[in-house]
């Protein structure tokens, strides 16, 4: 990420690309259709979404296929790429169903919390999906459709796959051995059963023929269950291609993809007495290239880097990243808004991005004294924290993402808005976009000093009533429409984000 310290890079101009599941004006959104997870695969050719109804929907990129060869090769040959990245619906399957834990009298909802792509093999796609308690390993593969040919065909015509359909039993004279004995091995049928000469004409074997048509089949290869007492908030693949982690509020478990009945507890923050509990795990992710390193965040705003080579149970961290509290700034909400909702490693693994309620922070894993950069996401909400607490919005968990070159970061906000910031030293890029067909429609002019806008916020959030507020420019903000989930394409400036049940895609 040498660009971070390089020259000024001009802000990107974002354009609308596609929308899937667009709502018509006034259309009511079904709870089960709301998107709860988004993930690109490593190549960027496939995109997966999960929803609250337990479904996983897959999309595949089409603009590469139409031109033949991948996009990078076309760029090297100065191919005029006038087309923007395009995806199409590929398939969907029901990943999780609602369950009931009879021992704990607890309903387990089917909502997909996270999706992670695994390594592809033999043209098949593999991915992990999880709800609150159970992780599943899926294989999605194209299979040729086999069809049954016509049943009542003439035996001479009924050929398929080299097999001739003939009557199952024919009546021919029984072979006799010497001394008048009959060969009993000839038939095991009762002697009482007599068949007419030529067999029974209506009894035909079905002929199965393999057609050239293909059908996508999703098959669950493994189920990793009964390993978490608390809700799973994260899953992350290891770069070794063989293992992955799953994290809940108090524990992180290490799994082998091929072994579903055994996992190893590698992090346990549960105190002997639960009354002594002061923080919980909120997110965890493996380092993209170092298979022995992973990071996890906490509700107190800290990130711990651990090395799996140090011990079997990683009670001690190798590095701790946290920002010291500013003197005199503590309030009732300080700890709540400091809680980190998501962490993501940059592609090279040197930088780590974290999202708390008010800010995005970029950390250099070689420098634990403080974040490299801090980005204010919606500073205009600071005077409204009391109202946000009363309507529970302050507990919303926003995700974050980095661009493939780690030059930019993005995260969501309210009113279906999302922010894109430049990471380079001295960059002032701070774009606000709306998840709609016209992303620049509600541009929010970000002041260089966010405090300037605070005095102009005139409308409050009333509990149980109106859920909108107004910023310095007169733009209203609706706290019921929030953009929690988004993902950045691994190699291009393309973002996929979820607004309720709609998937919006943008490019620059």
N, C-alpha and C positions, 0 to 999 in steps of 0.2 A: 504494500500500500504506500509506495513512495509518493504517489500523487498527493497524499495528505499534507506533505510538506512542500509540495511543488507550487507552481504558479496558479493564478486565478483561473478557475473553470467556470464558464458561463452557465447560468441556471438552465435547467432543462425545460422545454416547452412540452407539456403533457397533452396528449390527444386521446379521445375516446376510441377504443378498439371494438369491443364487443360487450354484450350483456346476455346472460342466460337467466331465464326465470324472471323476466321483467314484469313488474306489477302494473296493472292498469290503474288509473286514478280511482281512488276509493275502494280498491280491492282489499279485502281483509286477508291478512297473512295468517296462515295456520301455524300454530306453535311447532308442529313436527317438521315443517319445511324450512325453519330458520337454520342457516348455515352456521356450524359451530367449529369447523376446522378447514384449513386450506394448506396445501403443500404441493410445490413443484418437485419433480424428480431431479436428479443430478444433471441430466442432459437438458432439461427444460422442455423436452418434447411431450411430456405428460403432466397433467395437473389433476389432483384429487381433492374433492371436497367431502366433508362429512356433515350430517345435519342432526337436529335434535330427535329426529325419528329413527335414528340408528342406521340410516342409509349412507353408502359411500358411492359417489358419482365420479366417474373418470372422464377426462377430456384429453384429446390428443391433438398435437399441432399438425396443421395441414399445409401451411405455406411452404415448408421445407420440401415436402413430398412432391408438390406440384412442379417445382423447379429442378428436382433431382439433385441429390447431394445435400450436404448440410450447409447451414448458413455461413459458417466460417469459410468454407472452401469457396463459396460463391463470392464472398467479400474479397478474398485473395485475388480472384480473377476479375475484379472490378465490375462484378455483375450489378446492374442497376436494380437495387432492391426498393422498388416503389411501394411494394405491398408491406403492410404492417403485420406483426405476428398474429396469426389466426389459429383458433382452436375450434374443434368440433366435439360434440358429445360422442363418447365412445361406448360406455356401458354404465350400468349401475347395479348394485346388489345390496341386499339387506345384511348388514354386518352384525348388528346387535339387536336383540329383542328385549322388551321389558321383563325384569325378573323380580322375584320376591325372596328375600332371605328370611326363612321361617325361624331360624335360630335367634336372629336379632330383630325380628318383626320390622324389617326394613325393605322398602321398595328400592330397587336398583333401576334407574331410568336408562333408556337405550341410547341417550345422547352420546354422539362421538366427541370425545374430548380432544384427541390428537390423532393425526395420521402421519406415518413416516414411511418413505419409500425404501425398499431394500434393493440389493443388487439384482439385475436382470439375468436370466439364464435361459438359453435355448428359445429365445423369442418370447418368453413368458414374463409377465410383470409380477413383482412380489411387493407386498406392502403390509405394514402393521397398522392396526386400528385399535383404539381402546375406548371403553366407556369408564365409569367410575371404578369398576372392579375387575373387569376381564379384558385381557389383551388377545387379539386374534391375528394370525399370520395367514395372509391370503395370496393365492396364486391365480392370476388372471391370464387366460391363454385362449388363442383362437383354435377351435377344433372344427374339422370338416364334418358337415352334417351327413348323417347316415339316414337313408330313407328306405322304407319298406315298399318294395315293388308290389304290383297288383297280385292279390292272393290267388284268385281263381284263373290262373293262366294255364295254357296247355303245357304239359311237361316238356315238350320239345322246344317251346319258346322261352320258358322261364329260366333264363340263365342270367346270372349276375355274380360278379367276382369269381367267375369260373366255376360256380356251383350250379348244378342242374337240379331244379326242384322236381322231385319225383314222389309218387305216392309213398308214404312212410312204411307201409307194409304191403308186400305183394304176395300173391299166392302162387307158389311154384311147387312142383312135386318134392316131397321130402327125400333127401338122399338116403339110400339104404346101404348098410355095410354087409359084409359077408355073414353067413350063418343066420340071415334074416333079422338082425338087430337094426333098430332105427337109431340114427345119430341124435342123441338127446340134446347135444350142445347146439343143434341147429336152431332151436327156438325155445324161449322160456315161457311162451304164451300157453295158456290153458288149451288142452285139446278140444275143449268145447267151443272155442272161438273159430268159426269158419269164415273165410273171406271169399267173396265172389272172384271169379277169374278176372285178372287185370286190376285187382284192388278196388278201393272205393274212390270213384272219380272225383268226388267233392273234397276229398282230403288232400290239401296241398300245403307244402311248406312255404312260409314267407321268404321272399328273396330280399336281402338287404344290400342296397347299393350305396356306395360312397359318392356323394355329389361334389361338385367343385365349390359349392357354397360353404362359407365358414360362419361359425357362431362363437361369440365370446362367452367363455364359461368361467365363472369365479368359483373357486373351491377353497374352503377353509382347510389349511394344512395343519395348523397347530392352534391349540387354545391354552393360554397361560392364565390360570385362574387360582383363586384361593391363596394369594400371596400378599394381599394388602388389606389391612384392617381399616384404612382410611381411603378417601377418594384419590384415585390416580390423577395427577395433574400433568405429568410429563412422561413421554417415552423418547428415547434417542438411540439411534444406531451407532455402533462402534465402527471405526474405519477398518477394523480387521475383517469385516463382513460376516463375522460369525456370532457376535454377541450384541446385546442391547441392554439398556437400563430402563427401569420403570420407577417413578418416584411418586410417593404420596406425601401427606403432611409431615410425617415423622420418619419415614424410611426410604432408602433407595436400594433397589434389588438389581442384581446382575443376572442376566439370563443367557443361555445359549439358544440360538434359533432352533436347533434340532431337538432340544430337550425341554418338554413342556411341563414336566412334573417336578422340576427341581430348580431353585434359584438360590443365589447367595446374597445375603444381606451385607451390603458394603458400607452403608451410612445409616446410623440410628441415632436420632436426636431426642428420642423419648426419655424423659427423666424418670427416675424411680418413683417419684411422687408426681402425679400429673398436675398437682397444684403449683409445682415449681416450673411449669412450662412457660417460657417467655417468648419463644419464636417457633415458627413452623417453616418447612421447606415449601417454596412456591413454584420453583421451576428447576429443571436440571437438563444439562446437555453435554454430550461427549465432545471433546476437541476434534476438529475435522481431520487431523492427520496423526496426532499422537494417541495411539490406542489405549494408553495407560492414564490419560489425563481427562478429567471431567470437571465441570463447574456446576455449582448449584446455588440458588439464591434463597433469601429468607424474607420473612415478613418484617424484619427489622431494617431492611435496606442494605444488607451486606451480601457479598458474593464470595464463596469459598472455592478455591481451586484445590483439588485433591489428586494425589498420585497413587494409583492402585498398586504400585510396586512397593510402597512403604509398609503396608500391613494388610491382612485380610479384612479387618474391620477398620475403615478409615475414620477413626475418631478425631484425628488431628489433620488440619488442613495444611497444605504446603504454602498457600498464599491467601490473604484475606483482603478483599477490596471493599472499602466503605468510605463514605465522605463524612468527615467530622461535622457535627452539628454546629451551626453558626450561633455564637453566644447571644442570648436574649431572644432567640427566634422560636423557642419551644412553645407549643400550644397543645390543646386537647387533641388536635388533628395531626400533629407532627408524625406520630408513629404510624397512623393509618395511611397517610399519603406517602410515607417512605417505603411501604411494602412493595417489593418488586414483583410485578405480575408476569414478566417474561424476560428471558435472556437468550441471546443468539451470538454464536461465534461468527466472525468474518470468514470468508472462504479460505484464507491462508492460515487462520488460527491465531494470529497475533492480537487481533482486536476483539473485544467482547462488548456487545451492546445490551443495555438493560433498560427496562421501562418501569417506572413507578407511576403513581397517579398523575403527577403534574409534569414530569420531565422524562426525557431520554438522556441516558448517559453513555458515553463511549469510553471504554477502558482499554489501556495497553497492558497486556498480561505481564509485561516486564516492569511495570511501574505501578506499585500498589499504594502510592501516596495519595492518589486521588484520580478522578476521571480526566481524560484528555480533553473532552468537550462535554458540555451540558446544554441541552436544547429544551427551551420552554415550549411545551406542547399547547397548553391552553391556560396561560397565566391569568387571563381575565376571569377565570372561575375562582380564584383565591378568595375573594370576598364572599363567595357563595358556598363555602365549605359546610357551613351549618345546615343549609338547605339540602345540599347534596348528601349529607349524613342522614338527614331525616327521611329522604326518599331512597336511601340505600345506594344511590349512584356512586358514592365515594368508594364502594367496594367492587366496582366494575373492573374486570381484568382485561386490559388492552394488550395486544401483542405488538411486536416490533420486528423489523427486518432490515437487513443490509443489502446494498446492491452487490453484484458479483465482483466488482472491482473495489469494493469497500470505500468508494468515494462519497456515497450518499446513504442516508438512513431514512426510514419511514415508519410511521405509526398512525393509529386512528384516534378519532375524537368523537364528539357528539354531533348531532344533526347530519350524520353520514358524511362527515368531513374527515380527511386524512392529511397529514403533514409530511412533506419531504424536505430534508435538511442536507446541506452540503457539509462534508466533514473536513475538507481541506483547510489548512491553516489560513486564517483570514477570510474564509468564505462567508458571505452574508446570505447565501441561498436559504430561503425558508418559504416554501410554497405551500399554500393551502388549497386543497382540491376537494370537490364534492363527488361522491359516488352517484353520478348521474350521466346522461349522455352528453352533457355540457359541463365537464369537470371544472372549468374556469369561471363558471357562472357566478359563484359566490366567493370570489377572491377576498380573502381577509388580508388587509394591509397590516403586516406585522411591524409594529413600531420597534425601533432599535432598543428602546427602554420600555419593556412591557408595562411598567407602572403608570405610564401616561394614559393608558386606556382605562384604568380602573375607575376613575371618577365618573366616567360616562355610562357606566352600567347602571341602568335605572330600574329594570324590572326584576323582581325577585321570583324565586321558585316557591310556590305555595304548596305545602304538603297536601297531597290528595287532590290538588286542583291543577292549575295550568303548569305545564312542565317545560315552558320555554323561558329563555332569558335573552337579553339583547346586549350585543357588544358595542364597542366604541363607534363602529361605523353603521350602527343601526341594524346589523344582521341579527336575526333571531336564532337562538340555539335551543334545540329540542332534545331534552335528556332522555326521551324514550327511544329515539333513533340513534344508535351508537354503532360505530364501525370498530368492532373488536378484533376482527380477523383479517389479515392481509399477508401476502407473500410476494417477494421480489424474484423475478426470473433469474436463474443462476448465471447467465452469460449476457443478458441484454437488459436495457432499460425498459422493462415491462413489469407492471404491477397488477396482481389480481387481488381484489378485495370483496368482502361480503357485506351487503347492506340487507339485513333481514334474510329473505329467501332468494335474493338476487345476487348473482356473481357478475361483477363488473371488471373489465380489463382495460388497461390504459398502456400507452407506449409513448416514448419520447425519442 
